[in-house]
Structure formats: structure tokens, C-alpha cells
Amino acid sequence: MGDGGDGGSGKREGYGVSERVLEIVQAGRVPYGKALEWQRRLAQDRIDGRLPHDLLLLLEHPPVVTLGRNSHLEHVLRPEGVEVFEVERGGDVTFHGPGQLVGYPILDLRGHRQDLHWYLRTLEQALLDGLAELGIPAKRNPGHTGVWSRGRKIASIGIHVKQWVTWHGFALNVTTDLAFFDRIVPCGIPGVVMTSVAREAGGEEREASLWDETVAAVVRGFESAFGVTATQASIDSETGAR
């Protein structure tokens, strides 16, 4: 996966520097199409000034394959029985499914840094910090966006940016059934081996607590990497309105 979109240079009415609050919305399991509508609405609300703070959607999806703007159809090996979406994020093909923590940051980068490379590296850092808290060794892989543990890929990142507001984001395998990745060439990287928090931590027997621990660690990772204070929030489950 990777980046996508154009930061743009448009100025919006009523913008002012505010305290760095990151609203956390834990939405549970959400169909991909609905979550995509939520993201687009929330991003437009952030652009238009109707959303006063940055927001991080945390959720998981039923099994789905998504194709980014740089994807190659031959990287979808076995699509049968799984929905496939073509979307505006950067990068190639990826899989989302149960047990995978998906995060969609709706951030106005004008309140941080107007630099897409900085944003990608900071997303990685948030995940690295969270994984470190869980005791999982993780690092970047030069030349590939995402996060790796012991030579295996544990998290994928793909973003879109419009007028310096972000959507799409990251997918961190927590208790994911890694066999699903056999259906694709993950992120278009031949030979890549995927892994999960459960596999690296040896925590398959405590899946429920491992999920909660990972969510909490990732939120703290965002606080440290982006210099924000996290607060819990909610959105309308039908419309995605905050």
C-alpha cells in the first residue's frame, strides 16, 4: 500500500489552530462500503470546518479485498467469495477481515505538518510505538511503506489526502486468519509473508484481551507519535455524521 492524493493548497474559512485533540471512534465490525462512505463524509466535514477535531476511526471489516490506485489485477489471485473494491487510496492490493484492526485517521495536516512523507512515517511510528508497548519487535522496511516484525509484514498503510485532510489509513493484523492473504499478492510485494500480533506474541489463547490491549496500545502510539490527546467519541452509525 502507499500514499495517494494531492495535499492541495486551498485555505478554508474559519480555520484556527486548536488544541491537538484526537477523537477516537471504536465502531466495531463495519462493512467496507459503509466505512468508506463514513470516511468520505467525515473528511469533507473536516475540510469544510464542520468537524472541529481530528478523528481516528477504529474498526474491523468482514472479509474484503481493496485495490488502490497503483494496483494490478493480477495481484488478486482468488477473489471468489470476497467483495472487491477499487478505491482512491495509494498502493496496491490488500485484504481486510475479522481480527484485523483497521484505522482511518481523518486528520487536517495543516495542524501538524503539510508533508505526506512525514505523515506516512508518523503513521508507521504510531504503530511501532504501539507494538513496542505489546513487546513485539517491529521496524520499517526501507523501500516499502508499512511495519514489519521479524521479516514478516504485520501492518499495511495506504492513504488518500485532499486539501491536506487525510482518510484511508492502516491495517494491523491482530488475530487475523493469515490464510486469507493467500488470495492476493499483499501490497503487490512478491514473496511477502504476513504475520499478526497473535503470532508474534504467542497470544492465540487470549484473543479477546489481545484485541483490547492492541487497541489501547495503538491509541497511545498515536498520542506519542502525533503529539495529541485522545478522547472517546461516537458517530451516527447510519450516516457517519459526528
JOFEN-V195041 format. One record per pair of residues at least 12 apart in sequence whose ideal C-beta (glycine too) atoms are under 10 Angstrom apart, sorted by the first residue. I is the first residue (numbers start at 0). GAP is how many residues later the second one is. Records with the same first field share a line. If there is no record, write none. Layout:
BEGIN
I: GAP, GAP
END
This chain:
BEGIN
0: 65, 67, 69, 70, 88, 89, 90, 91, 92, 93, 119, 143, 144, 145, 154, 155, 156, 157, 158, 167, 168, 169, 170, 185, 186, 187, 188
1: 66, 67, 68, 87, 88, 89, 90, 118, 142, 143, 144, 154, 155, 156, 157, 185, 186
2: 65, 66, 67, 86, 87, 88, 113, 114, 116, 117, 142, 154, 155, 156, 157, 158, 163, 165
3: 64, 65, 66, 83, 84, 85, 86, 87, 112, 154, 155, 156, 157, 158, 163, 164
4: 64, 83, 84, 85, 111, 154, 155, 156, 157, 158, 159, 160, 161, 162, 163
5: 110, 154, 155, 156, 157, 158
6: 102, 103, 107, 108, 109, 112, 154, 155, 156, 157, 158, 159
7: 39, 106, 153, 154, 155, 156, 157
8: 105, 154, 155
9: 37, 152, 153, 154
10: 99, 152
11: 34, 35, 36, 37, 96, 98, 151, 152, 153
12: 35, 36
13: 34, 35, 36, 38
14: 34, 93, 95, 96
15: 33, 36, 95
16: 93, 94
17: 34, 35, 36, 90, 93
18: 34, 92, 209, 210
19: 33, 34, 91, 92, 203, 206, 207, 208, 209
20: 31, 32, 33, 34, 207, 208, 209, 210, 212
21: 31, 32, 33, 34, 83, 84, 85, 197, 200, 201, 204, 205, 206, 207, 208, 209, 211
22: 28, 29, 30, 31, 32, 33, 34, 83, 205, 207, 208, 209, 210, 211, 212, 219
23: 31, 32, 33, 34, 79, 191, 194, 195, 198, 199, 206, 207, 208, 209, 210
24: 13, 17, 30, 31, 32, 33, 34, 79, 81, 207, 208, 209, 210, 215, 217
25: 30, 31, 32, 33, 189, 193, 206, 207, 208
26: 30, 31, 32, 33, 75, 77, 207, 208, 210, 213
27: 30, 31, 32, 209
28: 30, 31, 32, 33, 68, 69
29: 27, 29, 30, 31, 32, 72, 207, 210
30: 30, 31, 33, 52
31: 27, 29, 30, 31, 32, 33, 34, 51, 52, 53, 55, 64, 65, 70
32: 28, 31, 50, 52
33: 25, 27, 203, 204, 206
34: 22, 24, 25, 26, 29, 61, 67, 69, 205
35: 30, 49, 51, 52, 53, 68, 131, 132, 204
36: 201, 202, 203
37: 19, 21, 66, 68, 129, 197, 198, 199, 200, 201, 202, 203, 204
38: 16, 18, 48, 50, 65, 66, 67, 121, 127, 128, 129, 130, 201
39: 48, 66, 120, 122, 127, 200
40: 65, 126, 194, 195, 198, 199, 200, 201
41: 13, 15, 62, 64, 123, 125, 193, 198, 199, 200
42: 12, 61, 63, 64, 65, 117, 118, 119, 120, 122, 123, 124, 125
43: 62, 118, 119, 121, 123
44: 61, 120, 195, 196, 197
45: 60, 61, 62, 116, 117, 118, 119, 120, 121, 196
46: 59, 61, 115, 116, 117, 118
47: 115, 117
48: 59
49: 191, 192
50: 55, 57, 114, 190, 191
51: 190
52: 53, 54, 55, 58, 175, 176, 178, 180, 189
53: 51, 52, 53, 54, 55, 57, 58, 111, 112, 168, 172, 174
54: 49, 50, 51, 52, 112, 178, 180, 187
55: 47, 48, 49, 50, 51, 70, 113, 162, 163, 166, 170, 172, 174, 177
56: 45, 46, 47, 48, 49, 110, 112, 176, 178, 183
57: 43, 44, 45, 46, 47, 111, 114, 157, 160, 161, 164
58: 37, 41, 42, 43, 44, 45
59: 36, 37, 38, 39, 40, 41, 42, 111, 114, 115, 116, 151
60: 22, 34, 35, 36, 37, 39, 41, 110
61: 20, 21, 34, 35, 36
62: 18, 19, 20, 32, 33, 34, 35, 37, 114, 117, 120
63: 18, 19, 20, 21, 30, 31, 32, 33, 116
64: 12, 13, 14, 17, 18, 19, 20, 28, 29, 30, 31, 32, 115, 118, 119
65: 17, 18, 19, 20, 21, 23, 25, 26, 27, 28, 29, 30, 92, 102, 105, 118
66: 17, 18, 19, 20, 22, 24, 25, 26, 27, 117
67: 18, 19, 20, 21, 22, 23, 24, 25, 26, 90, 91, 92, 100, 119, 120
68: 17, 18, 19, 20, 21, 22, 23, 89, 91
69: 19, 20, 21, 22, 23, 88, 117, 118
70: 15, 16, 18, 19, 20, 21, 22, 23, 87, 113, 114, 116, 117
71: 20, 21, 113, 116
72: 13, 20
73: 19, 111, 114
74: 17, 18, 19, 109, 110, 111, 112, 113, 114, 115
75: 16, 17, 19, 107, 108, 109
76: 16, 104, 105, 106, 107, 108
77: 102, 104, 105, 106
78: 14, 104, 105
79: 103
80: 102
81: 13, 14, 15, 98, 101, 102
82: 13
83: 100
86: 71, 73, 80, 81
87: 70, 71, 72, 73, 74, 79, 80
88: 68, 69, 70, 71, 72, 78, 79, 80
89: 26, 30, 55, 67, 68, 69, 70, 71, 78
90: 54, 55, 65, 66, 67, 68, 77, 96, 97
91: 64, 66, 92, 93, 94, 95, 96, 97
92: 63, 65, 90, 91, 92, 93, 94, 95
93: 52, 62, 63, 64, 77, 87, 90, 92, 93, 94, 100
94: 61, 76, 78, 81, 82, 83, 85, 86, 87, 88, 89, 91, 92, 99
95: 60, 75, 80, 84
96: 74, 76, 79, 80, 81, 83, 84
97: 76, 77, 78, 79, 82
98: 74, 75, 76, 77, 78, 79, 81, 97, 98, 99, 108, 111, 112
99: 55, 56, 71, 72, 73, 74, 75, 76, 77, 80, 96, 97
100: 26, 29, 54, 69, 70, 71, 72, 73, 74, 75, 96, 110, 113, 114, 117
101: 54, 66, 67, 68, 69, 70
102: 20, 23, 24, 52, 54, 65, 66, 67, 68, 69, 112, 115, 116, 119
103: 55, 62, 63, 64, 65, 66, 67
104: 14, 17, 18, 21, 54, 60, 61, 62, 63, 64, 65, 117, 121
105: 59, 60, 61, 62, 63, 136
106: 12, 15, 16, 52, 54, 57, 58, 59, 60, 62, 115, 119, 121
107: 55, 56, 57, 58
108: 13, 52, 54, 55, 56, 57
109: 53, 54, 55
110: 53, 115, 117
111: 52, 54, 114, 115, 116
112: 51
113: 47, 50
114: 49
115: 43, 45, 48, 50
116: 28
118: 38, 40, 42, 45, 47, 107
119: 25, 26, 37, 38, 39
120: 19, 24, 36, 104
121: 100, 103, 104, 105
122: 22, 23, 24, 32, 34, 36, 43, 46, 47, 98, 99, 102, 103
123: 14, 15, 16, 17, 21, 22, 23, 24, 31, 33, 46, 101
124: 15, 22, 96, 97, 99, 100, 101
125: 21, 29, 44, 91, 92, 93, 94, 95, 96, 97, 98, 99, 100
126: 13, 19, 20, 27, 28, 30, 43, 45, 90, 91, 94, 95, 98
127: 12, 19, 20, 21, 27, 93, 97
128: 88, 89, 91, 92, 93, 94, 95, 96
129: 17, 25, 42, 67, 83, 84, 85, 86, 87, 88, 89, 90, 91, 92, 94, 95
130: 16, 18, 23, 24, 41, 66, 69, 70, 83, 86, 87, 90
131: 85, 89
132: 80, 81, 83, 84, 85, 87, 88, 91
133: 40, 63, 66, 67, 69, 76, 79, 80, 82, 83, 84, 87
134: 65, 66, 82
135: 13, 14, 18, 59, 60, 61, 63, 64, 65, 67, 78, 81
136: 12, 13, 63
137: 12, 16, 17, 57, 59, 62
138: 12
140: 12, 48, 51
142: 46
143: 12, 13, 43, 44, 45, 48
144: 12, 13, 14, 25, 42
145: 12, 24, 25, 26, 40, 41, 43, 46
146: 23, 25
147: 44, 45, 47
148: 24, 46, 47, 48, 50, 51, 52
149: 43, 45, 49, 50
150: 41, 42, 44
151: 21, 26, 40, 41, 42, 43, 44, 47, 48
152: 20, 28, 33, 34, 36, 39, 40, 41, 42
153: 17, 18, 19, 20, 22, 40, 41, 42, 43, 45, 46
154: 15, 16, 17, 18, 19, 39, 40, 41, 42, 63
155: 13, 14, 15, 16, 17, 30, 31, 33, 36, 38
156: 12, 13, 14, 15, 30
157: 12, 13, 29
169: 48
171: 24, 25, 42, 43, 45, 46
172: 21, 22, 23, 24, 25, 26, 27, 41
173: 22, 23, 24, 25, 27, 29, 33, 36, 37, 38, 39, 40, 41, 44
174: 21, 22, 23, 24, 28, 29, 31, 32, 33, 35, 36, 39
175: 18, 19, 20, 21, 22, 23
176: 19
177: 15, 16, 17, 18, 20, 21
178: 15
179: 14
180: 12, 13, 14
181: 12
195: 14, 18
196: 13, 14, 16, 17, 20
197: 12, 13, 16
200: 12, 13
215: 14
218: 13
END
